[in-house]
Amino acid sequence: MVTPQQIEQYISQGLPCISLKVEGDGQHFEAIIVSPEFEGKSPIQRHQLVYKALGDRMREEIHALSMKTYTPEQWAKLS
């Protein structure tokens, strides 16, 4: 069973992140991801970048992943 920490590691290996937090129960996960790579990208494009970082794990290990994606500027306004 995949853990939130493993998902954080997978994402951070494939996508530079300023902040990354994943929570979940082994089946369903929620992630808050802050990356400069999201600058100028639509929400769909941002999710595609995360899916790319996760690769085949998204189909094989991770059953459900809800994401909130922010640029560093957007994140700073929320903090």
Buried (B, 14 or more C-beta within 10 A) or exposed (E): EBEBEBBBEBBBEBBEBBEBEBEBEEEEBBBBBBBEBBEEBEEEEBBEBBBEBBEEBBEEEBEEBEBBBBBBEEBEEEE
